[in-house]
Amino acid sequence: QVQLVESGGGLVQAGGSLRLSCAASGYTTNINDMGWYRQAPGKQRELVVGINRGGNTLYADSVKGRFTISRDNAKNTVYLQMNALKPEDTAVYYCWSVADREYLGQGTQVTVSS
């Protein structure tokens, strides 16, 4: 089992920045991919960005150039720096990892006011 704990969500004005963190614990040895999903009210959950153990990344088109993912393998932690936030970025953000199976965290709310 892998446990994921997110932090760093909150309320910010459009154009502002937030940094999310996600710490993995438990059976972390086999974690390969990590990243973030988000789900806005009334919408399906979508992949925001993923990063593998080697540092290769995949960003959703909607966040390219604004969001940056980083990863500290020694700490089993992944970070999401979100800049130039827009109201449409408002969602619950879920940390995601793949080890023996996929795991999702509890989620952290990000609200961007216009």
C-alpha positions in Angstrom: 0.0 0.0 0.0 1.0 3.6 -0.7 -0.4 6.5 1.1 -0.4 10.0 -0.6 -0.8 13.2 1.4 -1.3 16.5 -0.5 -0.8 20.0 0.9 -0.7 23.5 -0.4 -4.1 24.1 -1.9 -6.1 27.3 -1.2 -7.7 30.4 -2.5 -5.8 32.7 -4.9 -6.7 35.5 -7.3 -6.3 35.0 -11.0 -2.7 35.5 -12.1 -1.4 34.3 -8.7 0.6 31.2 -7.8 0.3 28.2 -5.6 2.6 25.3 -4.9 1.2 21.8 -4.1 3.2 19.1 -2.4 2.5 15.4 -2.2 4.4 13.0 0.1 4.2 9.3 -0.5 4.6 6.8 2.3 4.2 3.1 2.8 5.4 0.7 0.1 7.2 3.4 -1.9 10.0 1.3 -3.3 8.2 0.4 -6.5 6.7 3.8 -7.2 7.4 4.8 -10.8 5.1 7.4 -12.1 3.7 10.3 -10.0 1.7 13.3 -10.8 -1.5 15.2 -10.4 -5.1 14.9 -11.5 -7.8 17.4 -11.0 -11.6 17.4 -11.1 -13.6 20.5 -11.4 -17.3 20.6 -10.5 -19.4 18.8 -13.0 -16.4 17.7 -15.0 -14.5 14.5 -15.4 -11.2 14.0 -13.6 -8.3 14.9 -15.9 -4.6 14.3 -15.8 -2.7 17.6 -15.2 0.8 16.3 -15.3 2.8 13.2 -14.8 6.5 12.5 -14.1 8.3 9.2 -14.1 11.2 8.3 -11.9 13.7 9.4 -14.6 12.1 12.9 -14.7 10.3 12.7 -18.0 7.1 14.7 -17.9 3.8 14.9 -19.6 1.6 18.0 -19.3 -1.9 18.7 -20.3 -2.0 21.3 -23.0 -4.1 23.6 -20.8 -1.3 24.0 -18.2 1.8 23.9 -20.4 4.0 26.9 -19.7 2.2 27.7 -16.4 2.6 24.6 -14.3 5.8 22.9 -13.4 6.2 19.5 -11.8 9.2 18.4 -9.8 10.1 15.3 -7.9 12.4 14.4 -5.1 12.8 10.6 -5.3 14.8 10.4 -2.0 11.9 12.0 -0.2 9.2 10.3 -2.3 7.7 13.7 -2.8 6.3 15.5 -5.8 5.6 19.2 -6.2 3.4 21.2 -8.5 4.3 24.9 -9.0 1.3 26.6 -10.5 1.7 30.1 -11.9 -0.5 32.4 -13.8 -3.5 30.7 -12.4 -6.9 31.1 -14.1 -10.4 30.6 -12.8 -10.7 27.5 -14.9 -7.9 25.9 -12.9 -10.3 25.8 -10.0 -10.7 22.1 -9.0 -9.8 19.5 -6.5 -6.2 18.4 -7.2 -5.3 14.8 -6.5 -1.9 13.4 -6.2 -1.4 10.2 -8.2 1.2 7.5 -8.2 1.8 4.1 -9.8 3.4 1.4 -7.9 1.9 -2.1 -7.8 -1.3 -0.3 -8.9 -2.6 3.3 -9.2 -3.1 5.4 -6.1 -4.8 8.7 -5.5 -4.6 11.0 -2.6 -7.5 12.6 -0.8 -7.3 15.8 -2.8 -6.7 19.4 -2.0 -9.0 22.2 -3.1 -7.6 25.0 -5.4 -9.8 27.9 -6.0 -8.9 30.7 -8.3 -11.1 33.8 -8.1 -11.5 36.2 -11.0 
